[in-house]
C-alpha cells in the first residue's frame, strides 16, 4: 500500500515571515508566528503539543503539516577533553556529522552542509564515499539544536561551517540557515561568532562579500603554489591559487573583514621552510591570518603530521616574517573528531 499523504516539512525550514504566510493562508492571527518561533528557538519545545499558549486547533494544524526534527542521533562519542561528536542519520539513510568543542570560555559547534562531498581533498575523509546530496536548511539547523543538547549548559557560543561538505556548493540553504542562526528571534548567535569554511569556491566568496553579514570567512589553502595545491585539492584546477588569492584580497578590502587561511601541515609535502617562505610571500599585505593544523592520521588518505619540531619551526618562521599565525590545538583525537571519520566508519 502506498502512502500518498504529503510529506511533513521541518518547521525550521521556514523563516518568521514564511510562518506568517502559512498562518495567513490558514486564516490564523499572524501574532502566533512569534509564539511559534519562541517555542522552537527559545523554549526548546520538541513537539507541537508543548505549544501551550496556542489554540488546540492551530496545534493540530501544525502537527499535520510540520515536523520538529528531520535528523536523529545515531551515535554519540565523547572525548576525554570534552569534545562531543554526533553521527546524525536522516530518514533517507544518509548520514552526517556534527561536533561540539567546549573550552573554558566558549563552546563551538561544527556543522555539516552536505551528505558527502564532491571536492575530494586528499587529506580529508569527508569525500571518501563520494557526494550524496545537499542538506536542507532544516537539517543544518537540526544539527545546531542537537549540538546544544550535547553541550555544557546547553549553550553554543560560536558556530563553524567546517563539517562534511562544501558550504558554498549549498549556498542558498547555508545562508538561509545562517540568517536564522543570527536572527534575534532565531538562535541569536552573533555574526562575528559564525564562520564559513570553503575549499576555495571563488563565486561563493564573491557572493558572501555582498551579503552584508559580518561573519568570518575561512579558506582551506594548504599549499603555497599551484602544483602542490592541485595535487591535494582538485578544486584548484578550476579555481587556481592566483585567482583565489585575488578573490580573497578583494573580499578583505570590500568587507573590512580578515580572511583566515587554513593550512594543514603534511609531512614531506608542504611543511618545510621553503613552503613557509612561499606562504609568507603570497599573503604579504593581505588582511589575513594563517591557522596551522597538523594533519590528522586518516588511514585512507595516507598523510601524516610533521614532527613537533618541524611544526614549531614552520610556525616561528611565519611569525618572524610578520605573518599573523595561530597553531590549532588538537581536540577529540581519541574519538576521530576530524571531518568524515565517524561517517566513513558507519557507512563501511
C-alpha positions in Angstrom: 0.0 0.0 0.0 1.4 3.4 -1.0 1.3 6.3 1.5 0.1 9.3 -0.6 -0.1 11.7 2.4 2.0 14.9 1.9 5.5 14.9 3.4 5.7 16.9 6.5 8.2 19.8 6.4 10.7 20.7 9.1 9.4 23.8 10.8 13.0 25.2 10.8 12.8 25.4 7.0 10.6 28.5 7.5 11.7 32.0 8.4 9.4 34.1 10.6 7.9 35.8 7.5 7.3 32.4 5.9 5.5 31.2 9.0 3.3 34.3 8.9 2.5 33.5 5.3 1.3 30.0 6.4 -0.8 31.4 9.1 -2.3 33.9 6.7 -3.2 31.1 4.3 -4.8 29.3 7.3 -6.6 32.5 8.3 -5.0 32.4 11.7 -3.8 35.5 13.6 -0.3 36.5 12.5 0.9 37.2 16.0 1.0 33.4 16.6 4.1 33.3 14.3 6.3 34.9 17.0 4.8 32.5 19.6 5.7 29.5 17.4 9.2 30.8 16.9 9.7 31.4 20.6 8.7 27.8 21.3 11.0 26.4 18.6 14.1 28.6 19.1 13.9 29.9 22.8 11.9 27.4 24.9 13.3 24.2 23.5 10.0 22.6 22.5 10.3 19.2 20.8 6.7 18.7 19.7 3.7 20.8 18.9 1.7 19.6 21.9 4.0 21.6 24.1 3.0 24.9 22.5 0.6 25.5 25.4 -0.3 29.2 24.6 -1.6 28.3 21.1 -5.2 27.2 20.5 -5.5 23.4 20.1 -6.9 23.6 16.6 -3.8 25.5 15.5 -1.5 23.0 17.2 -3.3 20.2 15.4 -2.7 22.0 12.0 1.0 22.5 12.8 1.3 18.8 13.8 -0.3 17.8 10.5 2.0 19.9 8.3 5.3 20.1 10.1 8.0 18.1 12.0 10.4 19.4 14.6 13.4 17.3 13.5 14.5 15.5 10.3 17.7 14.1 11.9 18.3 11.7 14.8 21.4 10.9 16.7 22.7 7.5 15.5 25.9 7.6 17.6 27.4 9.8 20.2 31.1 9.8 21.2 32.7 11.9 23.9 36.4 12.6 24.1 38.4 12.8 27.3 38.8 16.6 26.5 35.1 17.2 26.5 34.7 17.2 22.7 31.4 15.5 21.6 30.9 14.1 18.1 27.5 13.2 16.9 26.7 10.9 13.9 23.3 12.0 12.6 21.0 10.0 10.4 18.4 11.2 8.0 15.3 9.3 7.1 16.7 8.6 3.6 19.6 6.7 5.1 22.2 9.4 4.6 24.4 10.4 7.5 26.4 13.5 8.5 28.5 14.6 11.5 28.4 17.5 14.0 30.9 18.3 16.7 30.7 20.3 20.0 34.1 21.6 21.1 34.0 23.2 24.6 36.8 25.3 26.2 36.9 27.3 29.4 35.3 30.4 27.9 33.3 29.2 24.8 31.7 26.2 23.2 31.9 26.0 19.4 29.6 23.8 17.3 30.9 22.4 14.0 28.2 21.5 11.5 28.0 19.8 8.1 26.3 21.2 5.0 26.2 18.2 2.7 26.0 14.4 3.0 29.4 13.6 1.5 31.4 16.0 -0.6 32.2 16.5 -4.3 35.6 18.0 -3.9 37.8 15.1 -2.8 40.6 16.9 -0.9 43.4 14.4 -0.5 43.7 14.9 3.3 40.0 14.8 4.2 37.8 11.8 5.0 34.6 13.7 4.0 34.7 12.9 0.3 35.9 9.3 0.5 32.5 7.8 -0.1 31.5 10.5 -2.6 28.7 13.1 -2.7 25.2 12.1 -1.8 23.1 15.3 -1.6 22.8 18.8 -0.1 21.4 19.2 3.4 18.3 21.3 3.8 18.1 24.4 5.9 16.1 22.5 8.4 18.8 19.7 8.6 21.5 22.3 9.1 19.6 23.9 11.9 18.7 20.4 13.4 22.5 19.9 13.9 22.7 23.2 15.9 19.9 22.1 18.2 21.3 18.6 18.7 24.7 20.0 19.5 23.2 22.4 22.0 21.5 19.4 23.7 25.0 17.9 24.0 27.0 20.9 25.1 27.7 22.2 28.6 24.8 24.2 29.8 23.0 23.5 26.5 24.7 26.6 25.1 26.7 27.2 21.9 28.7 30.5 21.7 30.2 30.0 18.3 29.4 28.1 15.1 31.6 26.9 12.3 30.6 25.5 9.0 33.6 23.2 8.8 32.0 19.8 8.8 31.3 17.4 5.9 30.6 19.2 2.6 31.4 22.5 0.9 29.2 25.3 2.2 29.4 27.3 -1.0 28.2 24.3 -3.0 25.0 24.5 -1.0 25.0 28.3 -0.8 21.3 29.2 -0.5 20.4 26.6 2.2 23.5 27.6 4.2 22.9 31.3 4.0 19.2 30.9 5.0 20.3 28.8 8.0 22.9 31.4 9.0 20.3 34.2 8.9 18.1 32.0 11.2 21.1 31.4 13.5 21.9 35.1 13.6 18.4 36.4 13.9 17.3 37.7 17.4 14.0 35.7 17.0 16.1 32.7 16.0 19.1 31.2 17.7 20.7 34.6 18.2 24.4 33.9 17.7 26.3 37.0 16.7 27.5 37.2 13.2 31.1 37.5 14.2 30.8 34.2 16.0 29.8 32.4 12.8 32.5 31.1 10.4 32.1 29.6 6.9 34.9 27.5 5.6 35.4 26.9 1.9 37.8 24.9 -0.2 38.1 27.9 -2.5 34.9 28.4 -4.4 35.5 31.8 -5.8 31.9 32.7 -6.8 30.8 31.8 -3.3 33.4 34.2 -1.8 32.2 36.9 -4.1 28.6 36.3 -3.2 29.3 36.3 0.5 31.0 39.7 0.2 27.7 41.2 -0.8 25.5 39.6 1.9 26.0 42.4 4.4 26.8 39.9 7.2 29.9 40.3 9.4 30.5 36.5 9.5 34.0 35.1 9.4 35.5 33.6 6.2 37.9 30.7 6.4 39.6 29.4 3.2 41.3 26.0 3.0 44.6 26.9 1.5 47.0 24.1 2.4 49.7 24.9 -0.1 51.5 28.0 -1.4 51.8 27.0 -5.0 49.5 25.6 -7.7 51.4 22.4 -8.2 51.1 21.2 -4.6 47.6 22.6 -4.1 46.3 20.8 -7.2 47.8 17.6 -6.1 45.9 17.6 -2.8 42.9 19.8 -3.7 41.4 19.0 -7.2 39.3 22.2 -6.9 42.5 24.2 -7.5 42.3 23.1 -11.2 39.1 25.1 -11.6 39.9 27.9 -9.2 43.7 28.2 -9.3 45.7 29.8 -6.5 46.4 33.2 -8.0 42.7 33.8 -8.8 41.7 32.5 -5.3 44.1 34.9 -3.6 42.8 37.8 -5.7 39.2 37.0 -4.7 40.3 36.9 -1.0 42.1 40.2 -1.3 39.0 41.7 -2.8 36.8 40.2 -0.1 39.0 41.6 2.7 39.1 45.0 1.1 35.4 45.2 0.3 34.2 43.9 3.7 36.9 45.1 6.1 36.9 41.5 7.4 40.0 39.4 8.0 40.4 36.2 6.0 41.6 33.1 7.8 43.7 30.7 5.7 43.6 27.1 7.0 46.9 25.3 6.3 47.2 21.6 7.1 50.8 20.7 7.7 51.6 17.4 5.9 54.9 15.7 6.4 57.1 15.7 3.3 54.7 17.8 1.2 54.1 21.3 2.5 55.8 21.6 5.9 59.4 22.7 5.2 60.8 26.2 5.4 60.8 26.6 1.7 57.0 26.2 1.8 56.8 28.6 4.7 58.8 31.3 2.7 56.3 30.9 -0.2 53.4 31.2 2.1 54.8 34.5 3.6 55.1 35.8 0.0 51.6 35.1 -1.2 49.8 36.5 1.9 52.0 39.6 2.2 50.0 42.8 2.6 46.7 41.0 3.0 44.3 41.3 6.0 44.7 37.7 6.8 45.9 35.1 9.3 47.2 31.6 8.9 45.8 28.8 11.0 48.2 25.9 11.1 46.7 22.4 11.6 48.8 19.3 12.0 47.4 16.6 9.6 45.1 14.0 11.1 46.1 10.4 10.6 43.3 9.2 8.3 44.3 5.8 7.1 42.6 6.1 3.7 44.3 9.4 3.0 47.9 8.3 3.7 49.1 11.6 5.1 50.9 12.2 8.4 51.7 15.3 10.5 55.3 16.6 10.6 57.3 16.3 13.8 56.6 18.7 16.6 59.9 20.4 15.9 59.1 20.9 12.2 55.6 22.3 13.1 57.0 24.9 15.5 59.8 25.8 13.1 57.2 26.5 10.4 55.1 28.5 12.8 58.0 30.5 14.1 59.2 31.3 10.6 55.8 32.8 9.7 55.7 34.8 12.9 59.2 36.2 12.4 58.2 37.4 8.9 55.3 39.4 10.1 52.5 36.9 9.4 49.6 36.6 11.8 49.7 32.9 12.6 48.0 30.5 15.0 48.5 26.8 15.7 45.3 24.9 16.2 45.2 22.7 19.3 44.2 19.2 18.5 40.8 18.2 20.0 38.9 15.0 20.0 41.6 12.8 18.5 40.6 9.8 20.7 37.1 9.8 19.1 38.2 10.6 15.5 36.7 14.0 15.6 38.1 15.1 12.2 35.6 15.6 9.4 34.1 12.5 7.9 35.9 9.9 10.1 32.9 8.6 12.0 30.7 8.7 9.0 33.2 6.6 7.0 33.3 4.0 9.8 29.5 4.0 9.9 29.0 3.6 6.2 31.5 0.8 5.6 
